[in-house]
Amino acid sequence: MTFCFFVSSFIERNFAASSSSGSLPEIQRNRRRRTVEKRIRKENRIRFVSELLEMVVTDAVSAMAAKQAEKLKEDGNTCFKKERFGAAIDAYTEAITLSPKIPVYWTNRALCHMKRKDWTRVEEDCRKAIQLDHNSVKAHYMLGLSLLERREYANGVKELQRALDLGRGANPKGYMIEEIWEELSKAKYMEWELVSASRSWELNSLKETCEAALNQQRALDISRTEDFSQEAYSAHTERLKALDRVFEKAGIDDKPTEVPDYLCCNITLEIFRDPVISPSGVTYERAAILEHLNKVGQFDPITREKLDQSKLVPNLAIKEAVAAYLETHAWAYKTGC
C-alpha cells in the first residue's frame, strides 16, 4: 500500500505540473491516474498470490520429501536387521538425498559401513552427522572407533571420551554407556601398551649402555692398577645393583599392580567409572547401584538402609582421584580390583 501511495503521489505531482502548463485536461489526468493505480494493485495481488502459492508448494514438497525419507529410513532399518547392509546403505543414501540435514540418517549409514569394516566411510558419515548435531553420541562413538582403526589413538580416545560424557548426561543407564566404556578402556590400554613398550625399550637400551660403561671402567681400572681384590669387585657389583634399582624404579608405573580399594566399587569389584555416593557414605558405580535398586530392592547393599536413587549424588572427589590414577596407571583400564 505504501508503494501504491508513492506511485499515486508521483502521478499526481507530475500530472499537476502538466495541468498547470495546460498540456492535459483535469478529467483525463484523473482517469490515467486511476488506471495506473488499478494496474499496480492488480500486479501486487498477482505477486502476493504467486508468492503464497510458491510457499505452499515448497512446504508441501518438503513435507512429502521428509515423509518419503522417513519411510526409506525404516526400510534401511529393516534391511539392517536382516544384515543386508548393502541394501540398507542404499536406503539411507536415498533418505539423505531427500533430507540431508537429518543426522540420524548419516549415523545409520555409518553403522552399516562399520559392519562392513569400511572405516573411511564411517569417519566421513560421522563427521557429517557431528556437523549437524554436535551432541550425537553415536557419531562421536563410531568416529572414535574409526580413528582407532587408523591407529590415531589420541584422537580416537578423545572422541570416545566425548561420546561417554554425552551418553552419561543423556541416559546414564543406556546400553551404550557400557559399550563405549569397554571400547574406551581397550583404547586406553592399547595406547598404554604402545607407550609402555617404547619406554621399556628406551630404558633397557639406556641401562645396557650404563652397564657397558661401568664394565669398561672396571676393565680400565684393572689394567691401570691391576687391582683384583675382593673389595674392588664388591664395589663394582654394588654399582651395578644400584643401577638396577634406579631403572627398576623408573619403570615401576609400567608394571600392573593392585588398584587401591577406595577406587573400586564394592559391587562390580572394578575401578570406578561414574561413582555416586549414598546418604550412608558408601560409594558405588552408578550403573551397578541403579541395577541393584531396580532388580533387588530399594536399600543400600552394604548398610541395608532404605535407599532411593534420587538420593544418590555424584562423588566428584573419587572421580577425580580415579582420573588421576589412570593417568599414570593406564594398565588399570584392563585389570580388575
C-alpha positions as CSV (number, residue, x, y, z in Angstrom):
1,M,0.0,0.0,0.0
2,T,2.9,2.4,0.7
3,F,4.2,1.7,-2.8
4,C,0.8,2.5,-4.3
5,F,0.6,5.7,-2.3
6,F,4.0,6.7,-3.6
7,V,3.1,6.0,-7.2
8,S,-0.2,7.8,-6.8
9,S,1.6,10.9,-5.3
10,F,4.2,10.8,-8.0
11,I,1.5,10.7,-10.8
12,E,-0.5,13.4,-9.1
13,R,2.5,15.7,-8.8
14,N,3.5,15.1,-12.4
15,F,0.0,15.4,-13.8
16,A,-0.5,18.6,-11.7
17,A,2.6,20.0,-13.2
18,S,1.4,19.1,-16.7
19,S,-2.1,20.6,-15.9
20,S,-0.6,23.9,-14.8
21,S,1.1,24.2,-18.1
22,G,-2.2,23.5,-19.8
23,S,-1.0,20.3,-21.6
24,L,-3.5,17.8,-20.2
25,P,-7.2,18.3,-19.1
26,E,-8.1,17.5,-15.5
27,I,-10.5,14.7,-16.3
28,Q,-8.0,12.9,-18.5
29,R,-5.3,13.2,-15.8
30,N,-7.6,11.7,-13.2
31,R,-8.6,8.8,-15.5
32,R,-5.0,8.0,-16.2
33,R,-4.1,8.1,-12.5
34,R,-6.9,5.7,-11.6
35,T,-5.9,3.3,-14.4
36,V,-2.3,3.3,-13.2
37,E,-3.3,2.7,-9.6
38,K,-5.7,-0.1,-10.6
39,R,-2.9,-1.8,-12.6
40,I,-0.5,-1.5,-9.7
41,R,-3.0,-3.1,-7.2
42,K,-3.7,-5.9,-9.6
43,E,0.0,-6.6,-10.1
44,N,0.6,-6.6,-6.3
45,R,-2.3,-9.1,-5.8
46,I,-0.9,-11.3,-8.5
47,R,2.6,-11.2,-7.0
48,F,1.2,-11.9,-3.5
49,V,-0.8,-14.9,-4.7
50,S,2.2,-16.2,-6.6
51,E,4.5,-16.0,-3.6
52,L,1.9,-17.6,-1.4
53,L,1.4,-20.5,-3.8
54,E,5.2,-20.9,-4.1
55,M,5.4,-21.2,-0.3
56,V,2.6,-23.6,-0.1
57,V,4.0,-25.8,-2.9
58,T,7.5,-25.7,-1.3
59,D,6.2,-26.7,2.1
60,A,4.1,-29.5,0.5
61,V,7.1,-30.8,-1.4
62,S,9.3,-30.6,1.7
63,A,6.8,-32.5,3.7
64,M,6.5,-35.1,1.1
65,A,10.3,-35.5,0.9
66,A,10.6,-35.7,4.6
67,K,7.8,-38.4,4.7
68,Q,9.5,-40.4,2.0
69,A,12.9,-40.0,3.6
70,E,11.5,-41.4,6.9
71,K,10.0,-44.4,5.0
72,L,13.4,-45.0,3.4
73,K,15.0,-44.9,6.9
74,E,12.5,-47.5,8.1
75,D,13.3,-49.6,5.0
76,G,17.0,-49.3,5.8
77,N,16.4,-50.3,9.4
78,T,14.6,-53.4,8.2
79,C,17.4,-54.3,5.9
80,F,20.0,-53.7,8.6
81,K,18.2,-56.1,11.0
82,K,18.4,-58.8,8.2
83,E,22.1,-58.0,7.8
84,R,21.5,-56.8,4.3
85,F,23.9,-53.9,4.8
86,G,24.3,-53.0,1.1
87,A,20.6,-52.6,0.7
88,A,20.4,-50.6,4.0
89,I,23.1,-48.3,2.8
90,D,21.2,-47.7,-0.5
91,A,18.0,-46.8,1.5
92,Y,19.8,-44.5,3.9
93,T,21.6,-42.8,0.9
94,E,18.2,-42.1,-0.7
95,A,16.9,-40.7,2.6
96,I,20.0,-38.5,2.8
97,T,19.4,-37.2,-0.7
98,L,15.8,-36.2,0.2
99,S,16.6,-34.8,3.7
100,P,20.4,-34.2,4.1
101,K,20.1,-32.3,7.4
102,I,18.8,-35.3,9.5
103,P,21.8,-36.6,11.5
104,V,20.3,-40.0,12.2
105,Y,20.4,-40.9,8.5
106,W,24.1,-40.3,8.5
107,T,24.8,-42.3,11.7
108,N,22.6,-45.2,10.5
109,R,24.6,-45.3,7.2
110,A,27.8,-45.1,9.2
111,L,26.8,-48.1,11.3
112,C,26.3,-50.1,8.1
113,H,29.7,-49.1,6.9
114,M,31.1,-50.1,10.2
115,K,29.6,-53.6,9.9
116,R,31.4,-53.8,6.6
117,K,34.7,-52.6,8.1
118,D,34.7,-49.6,5.7
119,W,36.2,-47.2,8.2
120,T,36.9,-44.4,5.8
121,R,33.2,-44.0,5.0
122,V,32.4,-44.4,8.7
123,E,34.6,-41.4,9.5
124,E,33.1,-39.4,6.7
125,D,29.5,-40.0,7.7
126,C,30.1,-39.5,11.4
127,R,31.9,-36.1,10.8
128,K,28.9,-35.0,8.7
129,A,26.5,-36.1,11.5
130,I,28.5,-34.2,14.1
131,Q,28.3,-31.1,11.9
132,L,24.5,-31.4,12.1
133,D,24.4,-32.4,15.8
134,H,27.4,-31.8,18.0
135,N,25.8,-33.9,20.7
136,S,25.3,-37.1,18.7
137,V,26.6,-39.9,21.0
138,K,26.6,-42.5,18.2
139,A,28.5,-40.2,15.8
140,H,31.3,-39.5,18.3
141,Y,31.4,-43.1,19.3
142,M,31.8,-44.5,15.8
143,L,34.2,-41.7,14.8
144,G,36.4,-42.7,17.7
145,L,36.3,-46.4,16.6
146,S,37.3,-45.4,13.0
147,L,40.2,-43.3,14.3
148,L,41.4,-46.2,16.4
149,E,41.4,-48.4,13.4
150,R,43.8,-45.9,11.8
151,R,45.9,-46.1,15.0
152,E,45.2,-42.5,15.8
153,Y,44.8,-43.4,19.5
154,A,44.9,-39.9,21.0
155,N,42.1,-38.6,18.7
156,G,40.2,-41.9,19.0
157,V,40.3,-41.8,22.8
158,K,39.2,-38.1,22.7
159,E,36.1,-39.0,20.6
160,L,35.2,-42.0,22.7
161,Q,35.5,-39.9,25.9
162,R,33.2,-37.3,24.3
163,A,30.7,-40.0,23.5
164,L,30.9,-41.3,27.0
165,D,30.3,-37.9,28.6
166,L,27.4,-37.2,26.3
167,G,25.9,-40.6,26.9
168,R,26.1,-40.3,30.7
169,G,24.3,-36.9,30.5
170,A,21.6,-38.1,28.2
171,N,20.9,-41.6,29.6
172,P,23.1,-42.8,32.4
173,K,21.5,-46.3,32.3
174,G,21.7,-46.6,28.5
175,Y,23.2,-49.8,27.0
176,M,25.7,-47.7,25.0
177,I,27.4,-46.4,28.1
178,E,28.8,-49.8,29.0
179,E,29.7,-50.4,25.3
180,I,31.5,-47.1,25.0
181,W,33.4,-47.6,28.2
182,E,34.6,-51.0,27.1
183,E,35.9,-49.6,23.8
184,L,37.5,-46.6,25.7
185,S,39.2,-49.0,28.1
186,K,40.6,-51.1,25.3
187,A,41.8,-48.0,23.5
188,K,43.4,-46.5,26.6
189,Y,45.1,-49.9,27.3
190,M,46.4,-50.2,23.8
191,E,47.7,-46.7,23.9
192,W,49.4,-47.5,27.2
193,E,50.9,-50.7,25.8
194,L,52.5,-48.8,22.9
195,V,53.9,-46.1,25.1
196,S,55.0,-48.7,27.7
197,A,56.7,-50.9,25.1
198,S,58.5,-47.8,23.7
199,R,59.5,-46.6,27.1
200,S,60.7,-50.1,28.2
201,W,62.9,-50.4,25.1
202,E,64.4,-46.9,25.8
203,L,65.1,-47.8,29.4
204,N,66.6,-51.2,28.6
205,S,68.8,-49.6,26.0
206,L,69.9,-46.9,28.4
207,K,70.5,-49.5,31.1
208,E,72.6,-51.6,28.8
209,T,74.7,-48.6,27.9
210,C,75.2,-47.7,31.5
211,E,76.2,-51.3,32.4
212,A,78.6,-51.4,29.5
213,A,80.2,-48.1,30.6
214,L,80.6,-49.4,34.2
215,N,82.2,-52.6,32.9
216,Q,84.5,-50.7,30.7
217,Q,85.5,-48.5,33.6
218,R,86.1,-51.6,35.7
219,A,88.3,-53.1,33.0
220,L,90.2,-49.8,32.6
221,D,90.8,-49.7,36.4
222,I,92.2,-53.2,36.4
223,S,94.5,-52.5,33.5
224,R,95.9,-49.5,35.3
225,T,96.1,-50.7,38.9
226,E,96.0,-54.5,38.5
227,D,93.6,-54.4,41.4
228,F,91.9,-57.8,41.5
229,S,90.9,-57.5,45.2
230,Q,87.6,-58.7,46.5
231,E,86.9,-55.1,47.7
232,A,87.2,-53.6,44.2
233,Y,85.0,-56.4,42.8
234,S,82.4,-55.8,45.5
235,A,82.3,-52.1,44.8
236,H,81.8,-52.7,41.1
237,T,79.0,-55.2,41.9
238,E,77.3,-52.6,44.2
239,R,77.3,-50.0,41.4
240,L,75.6,-52.5,39.1
241,K,73.0,-53.3,41.7
242,A,72.4,-49.6,42.3
243,L,71.9,-49.1,38.6
244,D,69.3,-52.0,38.6
245,R,67.4,-50.3,41.4
246,V,67.3,-46.9,39.5
247,F,65.9,-48.5,36.3
248,E,63.5,-50.7,38.2
249,K,62.1,-47.6,39.9
250,A,61.9,-45.8,36.6
251,G,59.8,-48.5,35.1
252,I,57.5,-49.1,38.1
253,D,54.5,-47.3,36.6
254,D,54.5,-49.7,33.7
255,K,54.1,-52.8,36.0
256,P,50.5,-53.7,36.8
257,T,49.7,-54.0,40.5
258,E,46.5,-54.0,42.6
259,V,44.2,-51.0,42.3
260,P,43.6,-49.3,45.7
261,D,40.3,-50.4,47.3
262,Y,38.9,-46.9,47.6
263,L,39.0,-46.6,43.8
264,C,36.9,-49.7,43.3
265,C,33.2,-50.4,43.5
266,N,32.1,-53.0,46.1
267,I,29.5,-54.4,43.7
268,T,31.4,-54.7,40.4
269,L,34.9,-55.0,42.0
270,E,36.2,-52.9,39.2
271,I,37.7,-49.4,39.1
272,F,35.0,-46.6,39.2
273,R,33.8,-45.1,36.0
274,D,30.9,-43.0,37.2
275,P,30.9,-43.1,41.0
276,V,27.9,-41.9,43.1
277,I,27.7,-41.7,46.9
278,S,24.7,-42.8,49.0
279,P,23.4,-41.0,52.1
280,S,25.2,-43.6,54.2
281,G,28.5,-42.5,52.8
282,V,29.2,-45.6,50.6
283,T,30.3,-45.0,47.0
284,Y,29.0,-47.2,44.2
285,E,29.3,-47.4,40.5
286,R,26.2,-45.6,39.2
287,A,25.0,-48.3,36.8
288,A,25.6,-51.1,39.4
289,I,23.7,-49.4,42.2
290,L,20.8,-48.5,39.9
291,E,20.6,-52.1,38.7
292,H,20.6,-53.2,42.3
293,L,17.8,-50.8,43.3
294,N,15.6,-51.8,40.3
295,K,16.1,-55.6,40.5
296,V,16.9,-56.4,44.1
297,G,15.3,-53.7,46.2
298,Q,15.3,-50.1,47.4
299,F,18.0,-50.4,50.0
300,D,21.7,-49.9,50.4
301,P,23.5,-53.2,49.7
302,I,26.2,-52.5,52.3
303,T,24.3,-50.8,55.1
304,R,20.9,-52.3,54.3
305,E,19.4,-48.9,54.9
306,K,16.4,-47.7,52.8
307,L,17.7,-46.0,49.6
308,D,16.1,-44.2,46.7
309,Q,18.0,-43.4,43.5
310,S,17.1,-39.7,43.9
311,K,19.4,-39.6,46.9
312,L,22.5,-40.7,45.0
313,V,24.9,-37.9,44.4
314,P,28.0,-37.9,42.1
315,N,31.2,-38.5,44.0
316,L,33.4,-35.9,42.3
317,A,36.3,-36.4,44.6
318,I,36.6,-40.1,43.8
319,K,36.0,-39.4,40.1
320,E,39.0,-37.0,40.1
321,A,41.1,-39.5,42.1
322,V,40.3,-42.3,39.5
323,A,41.2,-40.0,36.6
324,A,44.5,-39.0,38.3
325,Y,45.3,-42.7,39.0
326,L,44.5,-43.8,35.4
327,E,46.6,-41.0,34.0
328,T,49.8,-42.7,35.4
329,H,48.5,-46.3,35.7
330,A,46.7,-46.8,32.4
331,W,47.1,-50.6,32.7
332,A,44.3,-50.3,35.3
333,Y,41.7,-49.8,32.5
334,K,42.0,-53.6,31.8
335,T,42.7,-55.2,35.2
336,G,40.2,-55.6,38.0
337,C,40.5,-54.6,41.6
